[in-house]
């Protein structure tokens, strides 16, 4: 190559590299002026239908909010709390966590939650009065709000198989019935074979608290600041004994041993005609809607002998952790997760009773042709909900002291008075 061509090539290369450097510098400057999206991590649990709803809803929301990237992290409910506490301790926690009204106590008492009051107060789009006050109160501690609610869940549903009622000539339950009426219907709907073995049960329930409340009793002296367990009151013991008698005296309710022998869950028993009524929350609905060959509906859990009502309750919402570096953006994501579109979509599935009163009273919750037809009673049931004691040791107290004694009570090995006497002192010591 000659000297002239060498010089020409060198000049060409110099111009090319100068163009590259200038172009790259301009691109870097443009990128620097364009802020990267803030990443917000959300930890939650849920069944497949719920996962699909949340994922689809967030995708639509994020398309309108490119400045925020939402990273959804699904974790099975079993182990959810332990995993999150480990992540919080290791400083690898998400920005937002889904919580339930009882799990909330665990997180709030560990002082890991970010108060939402300033954001809520300065947010013209959010009216806190739009939510049921009961669940707002649950998520408020010391005058500060730590979670926005998504749904509420009174343990107020009694599902009943209309086909079995029709076959037995028994009138359907209505919302005004009481426990004596329920027992009468359960007796008529319980069937035995020639050997005396029960082949169709009349009733099943797992929420023993409802029976305590129905008889006018309580679990603790003050749900917000429990200092004493009150399950040793006459009313509480009567309610517990009534529940145990359904299993052991009247044999209208399957025992835990009977459930094991049948090798099927409550929903399967109900759908196969082995169980006429069962008490639970509205979350059973999506599974039952898949069943074919029978008609069903719900009635409100019965009143007690004195006309008293009371239901345990669940419910969920979303919190921001104190460790979040982007609480402002996390708050916007929480609004999306708990807003009208999200609650409306969940209401359509029948899975979750909206925490927003307007939606709970609207067509997404009350409309449609799918069962149950009587979902409206859950709006009335909110007046009678009783939350679990707000105490950091309550879940441990139940597992260590109360549940083992109740296993003996419901198994027919102890009376209600004997079971309560065995744990009351230990529970009070822990509460105090």
N, C-alpha and C positions, 0 to 999 in steps of 0.2 A: 504494500500500500504506500503511495507516495506521500510526501510531506503535506501537500495541499489537501489531499483527501483526509488525512489524519486530523488536521486542524479543523476542517469542516465538520467531521464527525464529533470532535470534542465540543464544538460550539453547539451542535444539535443536542448532544446529551446534556449539556449544561442548561439549555433552554427547557428540555423535558423535565429534568429534576427540579428546576425552579418552579415549573408549572405544578408539579406534584406537591411540592412543599407548600406552595401558596394555596392550592386546592384543599389539602389536608388541614391547613391552619384555619381556612374558612369553615370547613366542616366541623372541626373541633369547637370553633367559636359558636357555630349554630347549635351544636349539641349542648354546649355549656349553657346557652340561653334557654334551652328547652329542659325543664325539670323532669327528672325521672319519676315514674309513678311511685307513690308510697305503698309499700306492701303491708297489708293487714292480715294477720293469721287468726283464724277462727277455729276453736276446738268445739266439737259438738258430737252428740250421739244420735241415733235414730234408725228406724227400720228403712228398708229399701224405698218404699213409697215416699217417706219423709225426706230421705237423702235426695231423691230426684226432684222433689218440689223445691228444696232449698238451693240445690245446684242450679236448676233452671232459672229460678227467681234472681239469684245473684248474677248469673250471666247476663240477663236482661238489664239489671241495674248497672252493672259494670260498663256495659256498652255506652251508657249515658254519663258515666263518671270515669273517663280514662285516666284521670289523675290518681286513681286508687286501684291497686291490684289486690283482690281478695283471694287469699289462699285458704281453702276449706280443708280442715283436718278432721276426718271422721274417726271416732274411737268408740268401740263397743261400750255399752253402759257399765257392764261388769269390769271393774278395774279403772273406770274413768277418773274417779277422784284420786286414787293413788298415783296414777300416771301424771296427772296434772300437778299434784303437790310435789312430786319428784322433779318435774320440769321447772316449777317455780323455785325450788331450792337450788337447782342447778343453773339458774339464770338463763334458761332456754324456753321460757314460757311463751305461749301465744299472746296476742293482744286482747282477744275476746274469748270468753268461755260461755258456753251454754250452761245454765244452772236450773235446778229444780227447787221447789220451795223448801225442801229439807236439806238438800246439798248446799243450798245458799247459806245455811247456818254454819256449816263447816268452813266455807271460804270466808265468810264475813268475820267470823270470830278469830280467824288467823290474820286478819288485818292485811289482806292482799288485794282488796278491791278498791277501785277508783270511784269516788262519789260523782254522780252525774248532774248534780243540782245546777251548777253554773251553766252548763250547756242547755239543760232543759229550760231554765229560766229565760235564757236569751234566744230561745228557738221559737219563732213565730209559727212554725209549721206543726209544733207538737203541743197538744193540750193534755196534760196529765189527767184531767178529769174525764177524758174519753175512756179510761180504763176502769175496770171494776175496782172500787176503793179497797176491797178486801186484800187483793193481791198486791196493790201498790203499798198498802200498809205492811204487808209481809216483807217486802223488799226495801222498806225504809227503817233505818236504825239510827237512833240518836238524832232524829230530824233530818237525816241525809238519805237520799235515794241511791241505791247501789246497783239496781238492775231495771231494765225495761221489760215488762211482761209480754209474752207472746200468746200464752194460753192459760186457761185455768181448768181444773179437773176435779170437781167434787165426786166423792165416792158415793154417789146418790142414785145410780142406775140399778134397777132390778130388771134384767132381761127376762122375758117370758116367751115360751114357745106356744103360739096360739093354737097349733094343731093339737097339742097334748091337752090344753084347756078345753078345746071343743070336744075331743073324744071323751073326756071325763065329765062333760057338762058343767064345768066350773066357770063362773064369770071371770072375765079378765080383771086383773088388779087395776085400780085407778089411784091417782095421786093422793087421795084422801084416806087410804086404808091405814090400818095400824098393825102392830106386830101380832096381835091375836088373830086378826083376819088373815095375815100372811101364814101363820101356823095352821089355821084351819084349811086353807087352800093347799098348803104343802102336804098335809095329811092325806087329803083327797087325791093328790097327784103322785103319791108314793105307792109303788107296787112291789109286791114280793112274789117269789115263785112258791111252789108247793112245799118246799123245804124251809120257807121263812127267810130266804135270802132276798135282799132288796135288789130289784132289777131296774127300777126307775125311781130316782130320788126327786123329792118335791122342791128342794131349795139348797142353795150353796152360797156362802159368803166368806170372805177372808178378812174384811175390815171389822175386827172386834170392837174398835172404837165407836162405831155407829150404834152398837147396842148399849154401850155405856152412856152415850149422849141421849139416846132415845128414852132411857129410864131416868133422865135428869141428873146423871152423874158427870164427872169430869176426870181428866187424866192427871192434871196438875192444878195447883191453886191459881197460877197466873201464867198463861201461855207465853207472854212476852218476857217475863222475868220469873221463871219457875223456881220456887224454893222448897216446894213440898209436893210429893205425889199424893193424889187424892183418890186413888183406885181402891182404898180401903173404906170408902164411904158406903153406906147402905145402898144407895142408888146405883153406884158403880158395880157393886157385887151382884145386885139383882140383875143388871144388864148382862154381865159376864156369865152368870149362871143360866140365864135364859138362852144365850147363845150355845153354851155347852149342852144344855138339855135338847136342843135341836138335833145334836149329833148322837148323844148317848141315851137319852130318855125316850124321845119321840122317833128317833131313827129316820127322820125326814131329810137329814143332811149327811152326806158321805164323810166318813172319818178319813184321816190321812192314810190309814191302812187300806181302807176300801179303795181310795184313789190309786194307791200303789198296785193293788190287785187288779184293778180295771186296766191299768197300763195306758191311761189316756188322760189328757188334761181336761180342764173344765169346759173349754170351748168345744172340744171334740165330744164330750158327754152331752152337751147342750144340742149340738148339731145332729147327733145320732139318736136323739130321743131318749137318752138315759137320764136326763136332767130337765125338769120343767122350768125352773127359775134359777137365776144366779145373780148375785150382787157384785158390782164392780164399777169401773169408770167408763166413760164414753169411748176410750181408746180401743175397746173390744170391737167397735163397729166395722172397721175395714175388713177384718177377718171374717166376721159373720156375714157381711154382704157377699162374700164369695160362695157362701153355702147355698144349695138349691134343695127344693123339695119340702120346704116348710116356711111358715110365716111367723114373724116375731116382732116385738116392739119392746119399749121400756116403760116402766113406771117409777115414780119417785120412791126411794127407800121409805118403808113405813114409819109412821109416828109411833112413839112409845105409848104405853097404857094410859098415861096422863095427857096425851096429845102433844108431847114434846118432840121436836125435831132436832137433829144434829148430824152432821156428816164430817168425816175426815176429808181431806182434800189434797190434791197435788196441784200442778201448774208449773210452768217454766218461763224462763226469760234469758236475757243475755247481759253479761257484765263485762266491764273493761278492767283488766288487771293493772295494778299500780306500776308494774314494770314496763308497761307499753311506752314506747318512745313517741307514739303518734296518737294520743288520746282524742284529739280533735277529729282526725280522720276515722278512728275507730268508732266514735260516736255516730258518724254518718252511716257506717256499716250496720251498727246496731239498729238504727232507725229503719234501715232496709229490711233487716231480719225480723223486725217486730211490727212493721207498718201494715197498713190496710191490705196491700196486695198479698203479702205473705200470709196474714191471718185469714184472708178470704180463700186462698188456695187450700190451706189446711182445713178450713171449715167445709169446703166442698167434699173432701175425702171422708168426713165424719170422724176423723182421727182426733181432732182437738177443738175444744170449745174456745172460741176467741176470747181474748182478754179485753178486747175493745167492745164496749157495750153496743155500739151502733151495729157492728158486724154480727154480734151474737143475736141481735134482734132483727137482723135483715135476712134476705133471701139466700145468701151463701150458707147460712147455718140452718135456717128454718124451712127453706124452700126445697124443691126437688121431690122426686117420686120414690127415692130410695129410703129404706128403713134406717133408723127408727123414726116413726112419725111424731113421737112425743118428745123430741129433743128440747122443745120449748121449756119443759119443766126444769131443765138444768139452769136456766136463767133465774127462775124462782129459787132453786136450791142454793144459789150463791148467798142468800140471806142467812143460811144456817151452817155455813162451813166453819170448821174449827181446825186450825193448823196444829201441827205437832209442836211440842214445847221448844222454845228458842233457847237451847242450851247446848254448848259444844260437846257435852258428854252424853246427850240423850240417846243417840244411836247406839253407842257402846253400852249404855245402861239397859236398853231393850235387849240387845244381843246377849249380854252376860247374865242378867237377872230376871227380866220379865218373860221373854220368850220361852226359856226352858220350863218355867213353871206353868205357862199357858199350854205348852205341849202336854203336860200332865193333866191339866184341867180339861182340855178338849179331847184328850184321850181317855177320859173317864177315870183317871187315877186319883184325882183330887177334886174337892169342891172349890168353888170360886173363892170362898173365904179362906180356905187352907192355902190355895195357890198365892193369893195376894199377901197373906201373912208371912209367907216364906221369903218375899223379896222387898216388902215395903220399907223396912229399916235400912237395907243396903242402898236402895234407890235414893232415899232421903239424904243419906250421908253423902252420896255423890253430888246431889243437887246443891247441897249447902256448902 
